[in-house]
């Protein structure tokens, strides 16, 4: 077999493997239990409509006391695990429609990049989410958080910066969309992630990290 055919066979094998992994991925199987828990919570204590909906991955999931950071605000936290933007899109009806939010705060994208998705792809999915939500709630306001810096995923910083540029530009050109830059405040004087604001996994934040997020988000939340 020629070297050319060997290369073609290798590329096809990689593509087939990627397709197989993608086709086997089932958001309902992976996240169905998490979404069902939200529905159960709502059956016991349904949040008042017109609040602030937090959508995102584990950085929001861990922020269980987010209401304490923004007292007097009707915040509904629906962050789940290591979710990606495609997962939020898949469950958008269940995650958004019941709460009739006035504002949606989004932190998704970091896990996507870590899984190998291109910044452009994550951005396009984010635009789809905004467009769909505004079709159902034309007056809803969006706050898109930048990707965060962390020691564990520092090698992804260039892709994260690319995504952040896209999010910032999108927000600047679209009414009802704001961009919240949490990237810069999480860096030290040497331009590296501040180690003291992270848990031992060097990925998720401790209370000091969430105080930074509180400071960045406060102007957007206060204006809600």
N, C-alpha and C positions, 0 to 999 in steps of 0.2 A: 504494500500500500504506500502510495506517495506521501511525502510530508504534507502536501496540500490537503489530501483526503483525511489524513490524521488530524490536522487542525480543524477541518470542517466537522469531523466526527466529534471532536472534543467540544466544540462550540455548541453543537446540537445536543450533546449530552447535558451540558450545563443548562441550556435553555429548557430542556425537558424536565430536568430536576427542579428548576425554579418554578416552572408551570405546575408541576405536580404538587409542590409545597403550597403554592398559592391556591390551587383548586381544592386542596384538602382543608384549607383554613375556613373555619365556620365560626363567625362572630357569636352566633346564638349559643353554640356549645361552650365557647370560651368565656363569654360575658353574660350569658343568660341569667345565671344565678345572681350576679350583681344587680342587674336591671330589675329582677324580680324582687330583690330586697328593697329597692327604691319604691316599687309599687306597694309593697307591704307597709313600709313606713307611711306612705301617703294614706293608706286605708285606716291607719291608726290616728294620724294627725296631718291632715292635708294642709300644706302651706297656703297662706293667703295669696291670691293672684296679684300680679303686678309687682313682683319683687325683683331681686337681683339673682340671676341664675349663674352659678359657677359650673362650667363644664370643662372637663380635662382629665388628666391622668393622675398618677399617684401623688404628685406634688399638691394637688387639691384634696385627694382622698385623705392624706395624712393631716391636712389642716382642719381637723375636726372642731377646733374651737374658733373657727374663722369669725363667727358672730361676735365673739368677745373683742375682736380687733376692730370691729365696726359696729359699735353699740347703737341700737335704735334702728338698724337697717334690717329689712326683711331679706336675708340671704338664704338661698336654697343651694346647698352644696351637692352636686351630682357628679363629682369626680370619681372615676373608677379605675383602680389598679394600674396596670401598665398599658392602658389603652392608647390607640393611635387615632389620628384624625378620621381614618376610614371607619373606625368603630363608632365614633361619635356620629358620623353621617348615617351609618347603618341603623342606629337606634334613635335617630333625631326626633321621630314622632313621639316616642315614649319619654325622651329626655327633655323635650321643650314644650310640646303642646299642653300638657296638664297644668303647667305653672303660669301660662300667659304672662311671661316676664316683660318688664319694662326695660330691663338691661340684661345682657348676657356677657359674662366675663369668661374668656377662653384661654386655657393653657394646654395646648396639644401640639405635638410636632417633634419633641425631643426623642421620644421612643421610636418614632418613625425613622428619623435620621440614623439612630443607633441600629435599626433593623436593615439599613441599607437603602432606604427610599431617598430619592433625590429631593433637594429643597423645593424645586419647581413643582414636583408632584404634590408635596405636602401643601404648598401654597394654593394650588388649584383646588384641592379638597377643601381648604379653609374658605376659599371664595364661594364654593358651592354651599357650604354651611350658612354663610352670611346671607347669600341670595335666597335660599330656601326659607330661612327664618323670617326674612323681611317680606316674603310673599304672604306669610301667615300673620305676621305682626308688623305692619309697615312702619310703625313708630318705634320699634325696639332699637335700643342703642347697644352697640358692641364695643367691648374693650378687648383687644387682642394683645396678650402678653408676649413679649419677645421670648425666644428660647433662653433658658438660663445657663450660665456657666457653672461647671462643676469639675472638681479634680478628676473624677472617674471618667468623664467623657470629654476631657480637654482636647483629645485628638480630633474631635468633631467640630472644633471651634470655627473653622473656616466655613463649613456647611451651615452651621448655626448662624453665623454672621450673614451669610447669603440669604437665609430664610428671613432673618430679622429685617434686612434691607427691603425685601419684598413686602413684608407685612407693614412696615412703616410707610412705604410709598403708597400701598393700597389704602391705608387709613387716611393719608393726606389728600387722596383724590375722591373719597367717598363719604358723603354726608352720613352721619350716624355711626361712624366707625372711628374708634380711637386706638392708638398704639401706645402701650405702656412698656417702657424700656426698663426691664429688670436686669438686663445683662451688665450694664456698666456699674451700677451700685454694688454688685456682688463681687467686684474685682478689687484687689488690694492695690497699693501704690506701685507695684511692679507689673500690674496688668494681669495677674493670675487670680484664680478663684480664692476667696478668703476661706481658709480651712476651718476657722473657728465657727463658721455658720452652718456646718454640715454635720450630719450624723456620722457614725463610724463607717458607714458604707461609702462615704465620700460622694454620694449622689443626692440623697434626700436631705432636707434642711431641718435644723433644729429651730427653737424659738427665735434665736438671733437672726436666722435667715428670714423667717416670716415677718419679723419686725421691719426688715428692709422692704419686703413686698407690701406690707401695710403702708409704709411711708410713700411708696411709689403709687399705689392704688388709691390712696385716700382722696386725692383731688377728683378722681373719676367717680368714686363711690359717693362722695359728698355732694357732687353735682347731680346725682341721680334723682 
